[in-house]
Amino acid sequence: MAEPNQLKINAEEVEDAFSVPLSWFLDDGNLDSIMPMEWRGDEFLLRTYLWDDPESQKQFKIWGLTAHIVHSVAEIVCS
């Protein structure tokens, strides 16, 4: 897997690239917020994470569908 600084990103679509250990998403202490949501009759948890990237010294907000997918994958892969 390429390191974030080795990726060729389209600056018109992507501002930054970074990596987060998958298992980090399983620690509820890393959640900035969690809110129950309903969409099309189904309920799910809307998670928001704030990742302090040691490489770039920037903080990234991971939320919405991205956070939902990454958390779901982490539950499968890291369990």
C-alpha positions in Angstrom: 0.0 0.0 0.0 1.3 3.4 -0.9 2.1 5.9 1.8 -0.1 9.1 1.7 2.8 11.2 0.6 3.4 8.9 -2.4 -0.2 9.2 -3.8 -0.9 11.2 -6.8 -4.1 13.0 -6.0 -6.3 15.3 -8.1 -6.0 18.7 -6.3 -9.4 19.7 -7.7 -11.1 16.8 -5.9 -8.8 16.0 -2.9 -7.2 18.4 -0.5 -5.1 16.0 1.6 -4.4 12.3 1.9 -3.6 10.6 5.2 -3.7 7.2 6.8 -5.3 6.0 10.1 -4.8 2.6 11.7 -8.0 0.7 11.1 -8.2 -0.5 14.7 -8.3 3.1 15.9 -11.9 3.4 14.7 -12.9 0.6 17.2 -12.0 2.7 20.3 -15.0 4.7 21.3 -12.6 7.0 23.1 -11.6 8.3 19.7 -15.1 9.4 18.8 -15.7 13.2 18.7 -19.4 12.6 18.5 -22.0 9.9 17.9 -25.6 10.5 16.9 -28.4 8.1 16.0 -29.8 8.8 12.6 -32.7 7.5 10.5 -32.4 7.1 6.7 -35.0 5.4 4.5 -36.5 3.8 7.5 -33.3 2.3 8.8 -31.5 3.6 11.9 -27.7 3.9 12.1 -25.1 5.7 14.2 -23.5 8.8 12.6 -20.0 8.8 14.0 -17.5 11.7 13.8 -13.8 11.3 14.5 -11.0 13.9 14.7 -7.7 12.4 13.7 -4.5 14.3 14.7 -2.1 13.2 12.0 1.4 12.9 13.3 2.9 13.2 9.8 1.3 16.4 8.7 0.6 17.9 12.2 -3.0 18.5 10.9 -6.3 17.5 12.3 -8.8 15.8 10.0 -12.5 15.3 10.5 -13.7 11.9 9.5 -17.5 11.8 9.4 -20.6 10.8 7.5 -20.5 7.9 5.1 -16.7 7.7 5.2 -16.8 7.2 9.0 -19.6 4.7 8.7 -17.9 2.6 6.1 -14.5 2.7 7.8 -16.0 1.7 11.2 -17.9 -1.1 9.6 -14.8 -2.4 7.9 -12.8 -2.2 11.1 -15.4 -4.2 12.9 -15.1 -7.0 10.3 -11.3 -7.0 9.8 -10.1 -6.3 13.4 -12.6 -8.6 15.2 
